[in-house]
C-alpha cells in the first residue's frame, strides 16, 4: 500500500509541477501549489525508509513543511502578490530532476543502464589503484519495466567482486550519483537569470565532475571496507560526509558558472522570512 501511495504522490507532483512550470497563465500558481503539497507528502511517506540514515531522514522530514511554505507562496502569488524568479527555478528544477530520478527508480531497465557503467568504471578505478576486482553484471530481480524498488526488495544492482570471488559491495541506483546530478541539473536548466550558454557550460562541467567524484567515493568505500572499516562507517559516515562536502563545493562552482543562480536560492530562502506583501499593479 505504501508503495502505491508513493507512486501516486510522485506522479501527481510531477504532473502538477510540470504543468505549472510550462504554462504561463496565472492558474499555473494553483497547479504548483498542489504539486508542492504532493511532493512534500511524497518525502514524508519516504522518510521511514531512511531510518538508518540520519542525514537523509532529516531532509525527508523537513521536506513537508518546506514545500508547504513553497505552495503557500504560489497561492499568495495567485491571489495577487508579487512573485520571485527563484520560484520558477524551484518548480522547474524539481520537475526535471525528480522526473528523471523517479523513472530510473521505477523502471529497472533505465536504472540498469547507469548502474552497469558506474560499476565497471568504479572497478577500473580500483584496479588502477592496485586492486584486483571484477565488475559483475547487472542483476534484475524482477520485471525489467517496473519495480517498487526498496519497498519490495527488488532493487537493481551490480556487484564489485574481489579476487577470491566474494562480493564486496553491490552498486545500486543511489550509488550512481544520478540524484546529485539532478539536484544541480534541474535548477540550472530552469533559472531565468542566466543565458543558455552559461547554463549549458555549467551542465557540461558539473555533471561529469559529479560522475567522477562518485566513482572516487565508491572506490574509497571499497578500499576502506577491505582494510577493516565497517560498511556503516565507510558508507553512512565517511562517505556521506564526503558527499556533503563535495555538494557544497559544487554549489559554489555552480554559483560562479551561472550568474543569478545564487539570487534564485536567496529567493527560496526568503520563503521563511516574513515580509510585507506587495500587490501587483492593476
C-alpha positions in Angstrom: 0.0 0.0 0.0 2.8 2.5 0.9 4.4 1.8 -2.5 1.2 2.7 -4.3 0.8 5.9 -2.2 4.4 6.9 -3.0 3.9 6.4 -6.8 0.6 8.3 -6.7 2.0 11.3 -4.8 5.2 11.3 -7.0 3.2 11.2 -10.3 0.8 13.9 -9.1 3.6 16.2 -8.0 5.5 15.6 -11.3 2.4 16.4 -13.4 1.3 19.5 -11.5 4.7 21.0 -11.1 5.5 20.2 -14.8 2.3 22.0 -16.0 2.9 24.8 -13.6 6.5 25.3 -14.9 5.4 25.3 -18.5 2.1 27.1 -18.5 2.1 31.0 -18.4 -1.5 31.6 -17.2 -2.0 32.8 -13.7 -3.7 29.5 -12.8 -0.2 27.8 -13.0 0.4 29.0 -9.5 -2.5 26.8 -8.2 -1.0 23.9 -10.2 2.3 24.4 -8.5 0.6 24.8 -5.1 -0.9 21.3 -5.5 2.4 20.0 -6.9 4.4 21.2 -3.9 1.9 19.7 -1.4 2.1 16.3 -3.2 5.9 16.5 -3.3 6.1 17.2 0.4 3.8 14.3 1.1 6.0 12.0 -1.0 9.0 12.7 1.1 7.1 12.4 4.4 6.0 8.9 3.3 9.5 8.1 2.2 11.1 9.2 5.5 10.8 5.8 7.3 12.9 4.2 4.7 15.8 6.4 5.8 15.6 5.4 9.5 19.2 4.1 9.2 20.5 7.3 7.5 20.2 10.3 9.8 21.0 12.9 7.1 18.5 11.7 4.5 15.9 11.1 7.2 16.2 14.7 8.4 15.9 16.0 4.8 12.9 13.9 4.2 11.2 15.0 7.4 11.9 18.7 6.7 10.6 18.4 3.1 6.9 18.5 4.1 7.0 21.9 5.9 9.4 23.4 3.4 7.3 22.5 0.4 4.1 23.6 2.2 5.8 27.0 2.5 6.6 26.9 -1.2 3.0 26.0 -2.0 1.6 28.9 0.1 4.0 31.2 -1.7 2.5 30.2 -5.0 -1.0 30.7 -3.6 -0.1 34.2 -2.5 1.1 35.0 -6.0 -2.1 33.6 -7.4 -4.0 36.0 -5.1 -2.1 39.0 -6.4 1.2 39.3 -4.5 4.5 39.7 -6.4 6.3 36.5 -7.2 10.0 35.9 -7.2 12.0 34.5 -10.1 13.6 31.9 -7.9 10.2 30.1 -7.5 10.2 29.4 -11.3 13.6 27.8 -10.9 12.4 25.7 -8.0 9.3 24.3 -9.7 11.1 23.6 -13.0 14.1 22.1 -11.3 12.0 19.7 -9.2 10.0 18.7 -12.3 13.1 17.8 -14.4 15.3 16.3 -11.6 12.5 14.3 -9.9 11.1 13.0 -13.1 14.4 11.6 -14.3 15.2 10.1 -10.9 11.7 8.7 -10.4 11.7 7.0 -13.8 15.1 5.4 -13.1 14.0 4.2 -9.7 10.8 2.6 -11.1 12.0 1.3 -14.5 14.7 -1.3 -13.9 15.9 -1.2 -17.5 16.7 2.6 -17.1 18.5 2.2 -13.8 20.5 -0.7 -15.1 21.7 1.4 -17.9 23.6 3.7 -15.5 24.3 1.1 -12.7 26.3 -1.1 -15.2 28.8 1.7 -16.4 29.2 3.0 -12.8 30.1 -0.4 -11.5 32.6 -1.0 -14.4 34.2 2.4 -14.0 34.4 2.1 -10.2 36.1 -1.3 -10.7 38.5 0.2 -13.2 39.5 2.9 -10.8 40.1 0.3 -8.0 42.3 -1.7 -10.3 44.2 1.4 -11.4 44.9 2.0 -7.7 46.4 -1.5 -7.4 43.4 -3.6 -6.5 42.2 -6.9 -8.1 38.5 -6.6 -8.7 35.9 -7.5 -11.3 32.6 -5.9 -12.1 29.6 -8.3 -12.1 26.7 -8.0 -14.4 23.6 -6.0 -13.6 21.1 -8.1 -11.6 17.4 -7.5 -12.3 15.4 -9.3 -9.5 12.0 -8.7 -11.1 10.4 -7.1 -14.1 12.5 -5.0 -16.5 9.7 -2.5 -16.8 8.5 -1.7 -13.3 9.7 -2.1 -9.8 8.7 -0.6 -6.5 12.4 -0.8 -5.6 13.2 -0.6 -1.9 9.6 -1.3 -0.9 9.7 -4.8 -2.3 13.4 -5.6 -2.1 13.5 -5.7 -5.9 16.4 -3.2 -6.2 18.5 -3.4 -9.4 22.2 -3.9 -8.5 25.6 -4.9 -9.8 28.4 -6.4 -7.6 32.0 -5.5 -7.3 33.8 -8.8 -6.8 37.2 -9.3 -5.1 39.9 -11.7 -6.4 38.5 -14.5 -4.2 35.1 -14.3 -5.9 33.4 -12.6 -3.0 31.0 -9.6 -3.4 32.5 -6.6 -1.6 29.6 -4.2 -2.3 26.6 -4.0 -4.6 26.2 -0.9 -6.7 22.6 0.4 -6.7 20.9 3.5 -8.2 21.8 5.5 -5.1 25.5 4.8 -5.7 25.5 6.2 -9.2 25.4 9.9 -8.4 22.3 10.5 -10.6 20.4 12.1 -7.7 23.2 14.6 -7.1 23.3 15.3 -10.9 19.6 16.1 -10.9 19.9 18.3 -7.9 22.1 20.6 -10.0 20.8 20.0 -13.5 17.2 20.9 -12.8 17.8 24.3 -11.2 20.5 25.2 -13.7 18.2 24.5 -16.6 15.2 26.4 -15.2 16.9 29.5 -13.8 15.6 32.6 -15.6 18.6 34.7 -14.6 21.3 33.2 -16.9 21.9 32.8 -20.6 21.5 29.5 -22.4 25.3 29.4 -23.0 26.0 29.8 -19.3 23.6 27.1 -18.4 24.9 24.7 -21.0 28.5 25.3 -19.9 27.6 24.7 -16.3 25.9 21.4 -17.1 28.8 20.2 -19.2 31.2 20.9 -16.3 29.3 20.0 -13.2 27.6 16.7 -14.3 30.9 15.0 -15.4 32.5 16.2 -12.2 29.8 14.6 -10.1 30.2 11.4 -12.0 34.0 11.3 -11.4 33.7 12.2 -7.7 31.1 9.5 -7.3 33.5 6.9 -8.7 36.1 8.1 -6.2 33.5 7.7 -3.4 32.6 4.2 -4.5 36.2 3.1 -4.7 37.0 4.7 -1.4 34.3 2.8 0.3 35.5 -0.5 -1.1 39.1 0.3 0.0 38.0 1.2 3.5 36.0 -2.0 3.8 38.9 -4.1 2.6 41.0 -2.5 5.3 38.6 -3.4 8.2 36.3 -0.4 8.2 32.7 -1.3 8.7 30.2 -0.6 5.9 28.3 1.7 8.1 31.3 3.8 8.9 32.6 3.8 5.3 29.3 4.4 3.6 27.0 6.2 6.0 29.5 8.3 7.9 32.7 9.0 6.0 31.1 8.6 2.5 28.1 10.8 3.5 30.4 13.5 5.0 32.5 13.5 1.8 29.4 13.7 -0.4 28.0 16.7 1.5 31.4 18.4 1.4 31.6 17.9 -2.4 28.0 19.1 -2.9 28.9 22.3 -1.0 31.9 23.0 -3.2 29.9 22.1 -6.3 27.2 24.6 -5.3 29.9 27.3 -5.0 31.1 26.3 -8.5 27.5 26.5 -9.9 27.0 30.0 -8.4 30.2 31.0 -10.2 29.3 29.5 -13.5 25.7 30.5 -13.6 25.2 34.2 -12.6 21.9 34.7 -10.9 21.5 31.2 -9.5 22.5 32.4 -6.1 19.8 35.1 -6.3 17.3 32.3 -7.0 18.4 30.4 -3.9 18.1 33.6 -1.9 14.5 33.9 -3.2 13.7 30.5 -1.9 15.4 31.1 1.5 13.2 34.2 1.6 10.1 32.0 1.9 11.0 31.7 5.6 11.4 35.4 6.2 8.3 37.4 6.8 7.9 40.4 4.6 5.2 43.0 3.9 3.2 41.8 0.9 3.2 43.9 -2.3 0.3 43.6 -4.7 0.8 43.6 -8.4 -0.3 46.8 -10.2 -3.7 46.6 -11.8 
